[in-house]
Structure formats: structure tokens, C-alpha cells
Amino acid sequence: MLQGSLAENIMLFARLLRATGMPVGTGNVLNAIRGVSLIGIESQQDLHTVLLCQFVTRREQMPVFDQTFALFWRNPKLMEKLMGAMLPTLQSDQDQQPLIRRLGEALSSGNTQSSGQDEEQVELQANLSASESEILQSRDFEQMSESELQVAKKMLKNLKLPMKPIQTRRHQASVSRAHIDMRRTMQHSLRNSELIPLQFKRQITRPPAIIVLCDISGSMAQYSRMFLHFMHAMTNNGDRVHSFLFGTRLTNISRYLRNKDVDLALEETAKAVEDWSGGTRIGFCLKQFNRHWSRRMLGQGAVVILLTDGLDRGEGPELGKQMERLSKSCRQLVWLNPLLRYEKFEPRAQGVRTMLPYVDVFRSAHNINSLAELPALLNPSRAQAA
């Protein structure tokens, strides 16, 4: 394994990338250090190539990676000293500006932990004007700066997910004359043989259970991180919300999200999940859910929310089989795909084509507005949802 100042600089560089909002996990850092050790570095271009392969998962991340690399590796030691005071002037195309702005904010903040002054600034930014709030609600999570992400998290905390109650198979006594309760009527008849008062009942209604399956692979890192805050809000506003994260394996995080403190809830979640920002095995993870959890959770008209981009490792037959089973086990299957933010999106990937036939609702989930529209999409009637 690579040791010394180069390994330390790679970790510092990864920390700076993470501060800009890029999904750089511990596994990526270890793989980068291992790759540099195995391949060997003869030039700065070699280092750029190795780190690019490990840290960049989307084309939109290329500009901020290149700018960060050029600034940091010009003089790593100097950059380490100046990260707390330096705000670089960066030049880029207009459509790349939001990503580049993250680098400037990360360098100016020094990638340090939030202080009381920072928290106070976030509180002040949360009181936006109407126009600023509308702009932020429609902005892509991937394009937000760090300060905007903090305000967006506070907005997600206040989102509600009301569900239309559905009728269960259970009944309870009622004064209305809708349905005669023959059992209770006969019981009362034993007490009074001359007069038999009719007893009535009605069906119990309750909101359906909500099961959330969230993809945390590398390509979904920024969106899943924000959706976790929405999942926490849903869990604390309802009594039948079950949350799962999946990448290469399935992890039930429902009990962690029941903590009222979102920071503590996400901290416990981070400790429990081992496959952050890795690969994607959608078919395998759905098989785990169907085998171990579906029978106990998908009764009484449950609604399943699936958040993923559908880019898996080509588990075509198995993925289709598990999607079919999941679709038949729940009342409504809602797929939220951030790739739908592109107007010219086409389901060309094999995973997307395999999953689509079994989905009742197919929508995007790339900003606050798209998540705010979710309650209108959730309908306990499968016929109406289709």
C-alpha cells in the first residue's frame, strides 16, 4: 500500500472533492491509493487519470474535478494551508458555473466542521424571499452549492406525505346503519329474548404502509443523500413507513430514521450501511427484499417508492422476475428516477427497459418540486395510478 505524503495528499484531495459535493467515499480513497501504488506515477497526467477513474462517476462532475485537481496538485502543502482563507477566481462556461462555485466555497470554508456561526448563517438563508425560494425549489440537487443544499435539507424536513386512507378487512362497532353486525346482534339476543336490537359495524380505514427503496450507488450519491432527509421526515410524520438502502446489498434503516434528531439518525444510518457510493445490484437487492421483507410489509395496500436510476450490472432476467413479484405484492409501485430531469431522456439502458413494464408511476426526483409532487402521485388504487 502507498504510504507517505502522497497518500496523505490523496486523502486531503478527496476531502476537498467531498466538500464540493462530489460523492467520494472511503472506498474510493482506498482504491485510489491502491491504484497509484500498483500503477506507479511518472507524471501528473498519470495521477490525474488514476484519480479520475476513482472519483468521477458522472460527466457533469468533470469540470469541478479538473479545476480542483489543477489547483490542489499545483502545490498540495500550500493548498492545505490556504484552504481556510483562499477563495479562488475560477473561469468556466455558464452551464458549469454551479459546480465550479462549490469548489470556491469548499476552499473558502477550509472543509472544516460547521461552527455556530455557520449554523446561524444557514438559519438566515432559510428565510428566503418568495422568488428565491421558487428558484431553489426548482434547482437540481446536483447543481446546488453547499449552502443551498443546507437550505434545501430544511425545506425537505417540512414536506408532508399525506396518504388517502384505505379500507382494511377489520371492522369495529358503529352507530351508523351501514352494515349489520350479526355476531354482536346474536350475542345481544341471548340477553333479551323478546327484543333483539340490531348491532352495526363499519370497516376500519387507515393509511397504507409506505416502503421506500433508495439506491445509494455512486451514480445516485447526491440524490440519495438528499432523499434521506425526505425519508426521515416521512418516517417521523407517519407510523407505517419502512426505509431500505441498497447498492450491492440491502440494508433496513427504518429504526435509525425513527430518531427525531436528523443528524443522529443519519449518523446511525451511515454506520449501519457498508456499500455507500459503490456499484448497483438492483435485481439482487430486490430479491433480498422479496424473500425476507415483502410478506410482513406489503400487506393491506402498501405503496412502494423506488428511487434509482436503473443503471445496474445487467441482471436482466433476475431483475425482471423480482420487479414482477414486487409489483404484484404491492398496491402501487412508484419509480422516481433522477435521469428524467433530462428532457430528451430515453430508456435505452437494459435495466430501465426491464423495470418499466412493472411500474405504475414513473417520475423524476431531482429537486424539491419533484418531491413535493409525490403526494399527488401516490394513490392507493392501482387502476387509477396506472
DOLUM-970318 format. One line per field, with one value per residue (C-alpha): residue number from 0; residue in one letter; x, y, z. Coordinates in steps of 0.5 Angstrom, whole numbers, always signed. Layout:
N
seq	NUM	...
type	A	...
xx	X	...
yy	Y	...
zz	Z	...
//
This chain:
386
seq	0	1	2	3	4	5	6	7	8	9	10	11	12	13	14	15	16	17	18	19	20	21	22	23	24	25	26	27	28	29	30	31	32	33	34	35	36	37	38	39	40	41	42	43	44	45	46	47	48	49	50	51	52	53	54	55	56	57	58	59	60	61	62	63	64	65	66	67	68	69	70	71	72	73	74	75	76	77	78	79	80	81	82	83	84	85	86	87	88	89	90	91	92	93	94	95	96	97	98	99	100	101	102	103	104	105	106	107	108	109	110	111	112	113	114	115	116	117	118	119	120	121	122	123	124	125	126	127	128	129	130	131	132	133	134	135	136	137	138	139	140	141	142	143	144	145	146	147	148	149	150	151	152	153	154	155	156	157	158	159	160	161	162	163	164	165	166	167	168	169	170	171	172	173	174	175	176	177	178	179	180	181	182	183	184	185	186	187	188	189	190	191	192	193	194	195	196	197	198	199	200	201	202	203	204	205	206	207	208	209	210	211	212	213	214	215	216	217	218	219	220	221	222	223	224	225	226	227	228	229	230	231	232	233	234	235	236	237	238	239	240	241	242	243	244	245	246	247	248	249	250	251	252	253	254	255	256	257	258	259	260	261	262	263	264	265	266	267	268	269	270	271	272	273	274	275	276	277	278	279	280	281	282	283	284	285	286	287	288	289	290	291	292	293	294	295	296	297	298	299	300	301	302	303	304	305	306	307	308	309	310	311	312	313	314	315	316	317	318	319	320	321	322	323	324	325	326	327	328	329	330	331	332	333	334	335	336	337	338	339	340	341	342	343	344	345	346	347	348	349	350	351	352	353	354	355	356	357	358	359	360	361	362	363	364	365	366	367	368	369	370	371	372	373	374	375	376	377	378	379	380	381	382	383	384	385
type	M	L	Q	G	S	L	A	E	N	I	M	L	F	A	R	L	L	R	A	T	G	M	P	V	G	T	G	N	V	L	N	A	I	R	G	V	S	L	I	G	I	E	S	Q	Q	D	L	H	T	V	L	L	C	Q	F	V	T	R	R	E	Q	M	P	V	F	D	Q	T	F	A	L	F	W	R	N	P	K	L	M	E	K	L	M	G	A	M	L	P	T	L	Q	S	D	Q	D	Q	Q	P	L	I	R	R	L	G	E	A	L	S	S	G	N	T	Q	S	S	G	Q	D	E	E	Q	V	E	L	Q	A	N	L	S	A	S	E	S	E	I	L	Q	S	R	D	F	E	Q	M	S	E	S	E	L	Q	V	A	K	K	M	L	K	N	L	K	L	P	M	K	P	I	Q	T	R	R	H	Q	A	S	V	S	R	A	H	I	D	M	R	R	T	M	Q	H	S	L	R	N	S	E	L	I	P	L	Q	F	K	R	Q	I	T	R	P	P	A	I	I	V	L	C	D	I	S	G	S	M	A	Q	Y	S	R	M	F	L	H	F	M	H	A	M	T	N	N	G	D	R	V	H	S	F	L	F	G	T	R	L	T	N	I	S	R	Y	L	R	N	K	D	V	D	L	A	L	E	E	T	A	K	A	V	E	D	W	S	G	G	T	R	I	G	F	C	L	K	Q	F	N	R	H	W	S	R	R	M	L	G	Q	G	A	V	V	I	L	L	T	D	G	L	D	R	G	E	G	P	E	L	G	K	Q	M	E	R	L	S	K	S	C	R	Q	L	V	W	L	N	P	L	L	R	Y	E	K	F	E	P	R	A	Q	G	V	R	T	M	L	P	Y	V	D	V	F	R	S	A	H	N	I	N	S	L	A	E	L	P	A	L	L	N	P	S	R	A	Q	A	A
xx	+0	+2	+5	+8	+6	+3	-2	-4	-5	-9	-14	-14	-15	-21	-24	-24	-28	-33	-33	-35	-41	-38	-40	-33	-33	-28	-27	-26	-20	-17	-18	-14	-8	-8	-8	-3	+1	+0	+1	+6	+6	+11	+8	+2	-2	-2	-4	-10	-12	-12	-16	-21	-22	-24	-27	-31	-38	-42	-40	-42	-37	-31	-31	-30	-25	-21	-21	-20	-14	-11	-11	-9	-4	+0	+2	-1	+2	+1	-6	-7	-5	-9	-16	-18	-17	-17	-23	-20	-23	-25	-27	-32	-38	-44	-47	-41	-42	-46	-41	-35	-38	-38	-30	-30	-34	-30	-24	-26	-29	-23	-27	-28	-34	-40	-39	-44	-43	-44	-51	-53	-52	-56	-62	-61	-61	-67	-71	-71	-76	-81	-77	-71	-75	-78	-71	-68	-74	-73	-66	-63	-59	-53	-53	-53	-48	-46	-50	-56	-56	-57	-63	-66	-65	-69	-74	-75	-76	-82	-85	-91	-93	-101	-104	-111	-114	-116	-121	-118	-121	-122	-129	-131	-137	-141	-147	-148	-153	-149	-147	-151	-146	-149	-145	-146	-153	-154	-150	-155	-160	-158	-159	-166	-170	-176	-173	-167	-163	-159	-152	-148	-141	-136	-130	-123	-119	-112	-107	-103	-96	-90	-84	-78	-72	-67	-61	-54	-49	-44	-48	-54	-50	-52	-59	-60	-56	-62	-67	-65	-67	-74	-74	-73	-79	-83	-82	-83	-89	-92	-93	-92	-86	-81	-74	-69	-62	-59	-53	-49	-53	-60	-60	-66	-65	-72	-71	-65	-69	-74	-70	-73	-66	-64	-56	-56	-61	-56	-50	-53	-55	-48	-45	-50	-49	-43	-44	-44	-42	-41	-44	-51	-54	-62	-64	-60	-63	-70	-69	-67	-73	-78	-75	-74	-79	-85	-89	-89	-89	-93	-100	-106	-105	-98	-94	-87	-83	-77	-71	-66	-63	-64	-57	-55	-50	-54	-58	-64	-68	-67	-69	-75	-77	-76	-80	-86	-86	-85	-91	-96	-94	-96	-102	-98	-90	-88	-81	-77	-71	-67	-65	-72	-69	-67	-72	-69	-69	-70	-70	-64	-61	-62	-64	-69	-72	-73	-76	-81	-87	-88	-88	-95	-92	-85	-83	-77	-74	-68	-71	-75	-81	-81	-81	-87	-91	-90	-97	-101	-98	-99	-106	-108	-112	-107	-113	-113	-105	-104
yy	+0	+7	+11	+18	+25	+22	+18	+24	+29	+24	+24	+31	+32	+27	+31	+37	+34	+32	+39	+41	+36	+30	+23	+21	+15	+12	+6	+11	+14	+7	+5	+11	+10	+3	+4	+10	+4	-1	+3	+8	+15	+18	+25	+29	+27	+19	+22	+25	+19	+15	+19	+21	+14	+13	+20	+22	+18	+23	+27	+33	+32	+33	+41	+41	+35	+38	+45	+42	+38	+44	+48	+43	+39	+45	+46	+41	+43	+51	+49	+46	+52	+56	+52	+57	+63	+63	+64	+63	+66	+61	+61	+57	+56	+59	+52	+49	+55	+52	+46	+51	+55	+49	+49	+56	+55	+49	+53	+59	+54	+50	+44	+45	+42	+47	+52	+56	+62	+57	+55	+62	+63	+57	+60	+66	+64	+59	+66	+67	+71	+68	+69	+66	+60	+58	+58	+54	+49	+48	+47	+41	+38	+36	+44	+46	+50	+47	+53	+52	+44	+46	+50	+45	+40	+45	+45	+37	+37	+41	+37	+32	+26	+25	+19	+17	+12	+5	+0	-6	-12	-11	-8	-4	-2	+4	+7	+8	+3	+2	-6	-10	-14	-21	-23	-18	-18	-25	-24	-19	-23	-28	-23	-21	-26	-21	-16	-16	-10	-9	-8	-5	-5	-1	-2	+1	+5	+7	+10	+5	+3	+6	+2	+6	+3	+8	+7	+9	+7	+12	+15	+17	+19	+27	+25	+19	+24	+29	+24	+21	+28	+27	+19	+22	+27	+22	+17	+22	+24	+17	+11	+6	+8	+3	+5	+1	+3	-1	-1	-8	-10	-9	-5	-4	+3	+4	+4	+9	+14	+14	+18	+25	+28	+28	+29	+23	+19	+20	+18	+12	+10	+12	+7	+1	+2	-1	+0	+7	+10	+3	-1	-3	-10	-8	-15	-18	-13	-13	-21	-20	-15	-20	-26	-23	-17	-17	-21	-18	-11	-11	-13	-8	-4	-2	+3	+2	+8	+6	+11	+9	+11	+4	+3	-4	-9	-12	-17	-17	-24	-24	-16	-17	-23	-19	-13	-17	-20	-13	-10	-16	-16	-8	-4	+1	+2	+9	+9	+16	+17	+23	+22	+24	+31	+31	+33	+28	+22	+15	+9	+6	+2	-5	-4	+1	-2	-9	-5	+0	-5	-7	+1	+4	+11	+14	+21	+25	+26	+31	+37	+40	+41	+34	+31	+36	+33	+26	+26	+27	+21	+17	+13	+7	+5	+1	+2	+10	+10	+7
zz	+0	-2	+4	+6	+4	-3	+1	+5	+0	-4	+2	+3	-4	-3	+3	-2	-7	-2	+1	-6	-6	-10	-8	-6	+0	+4	-1	-7	-3	-1	-9	-11	-6	-8	-16	-15	-11	-17	-23	-21	-22	-27	-29	-26	-32	-30	-23	-26	-30	-24	-19	-25	-25	-18	-16	-22	-23	-28	-34	-30	-25	-30	-29	-22	-21	-27	-23	-16	-19	-22	-16	-11	-14	-16	-9	-4	+2	+0	-1	+6	+9	+5	+5	+10	+7	+0	-5	-12	-18	-23	-30	-34	-38	-36	-35	-31	-26	-20	-20	-20	-15	-10	-10	-9	-3	+0	-1	+3	+9	+9	+9	+17	+21	+22	+27	+31	+26	+20	+23	+24	+17	+15	+19	+16	+9	+10	+11	+3	-1	-5	-12	-8	-5	-12	-16	-10	-10	-18	-18	-19	-13	-17	-19	-12	-8	-1	+3	-2	+0	+7	+6	+2	+7	+12	+6	+6	+13	+13	+7	+8	+5	+7	+4	+3	+8	+5	+8	+12	+13	+20	+23	+29	+32	+29	+31	+23	+20	+14	+16	+21	+26	+26	+31	+36	+35	+36	+43	+45	+43	+49	+54	+52	+48	+47	+44	+39	+38	+32	+32	+27	+25	+20	+16	+19	+15	+16	+11	+7	+9	+5	+3	+1	-3	-4	-9	-6	-11	-14	-19	-14	-9	-9	-10	-5	+0	+0	-1	+6	+9	+6	+8	+15	+15	+12	+18	+23	+20	+19	+23	+18	+14	+12	+9	+6	+2	-3	-7	-7	-1	+2	+9	+13	+16	+19	+26	+25	+22	+27	+31	+32	+31	+24	+25	+30	+25	+19	+23	+26	+18	+16	+21	+19	+11	+8	+1	+0	-7	-10	-15	-16	-16	-16	-18	-12	-7	-10	-9	-2	+0	-3	+0	+7	+8	+3	+7	+13	+10	+3	+6	+7	+0	+1	-3	-5	-7	-11	-12	-17	-24	-26	-28	-25	-28	-33	-28	-34	-33	-25	-25	-29	-24	-18	-21	-23	-16	-12	-17	-15	-8	-7	-9	-12	-15	-16	-19	-18	-23	-23	-30	-32	-31	-38	-43	-48	-43	-47	-43	-47	-41	-40	-33	-35	-40	-36	-30	-33	-35	-28	-25	-24	-24	-27	-25	-23	-17	-18	-14	-8	-13	-16	-9	-7	-12	-10	-5	-11	-15	-9	-10	-6	-12	-17	-23	-22	-21	-28
//
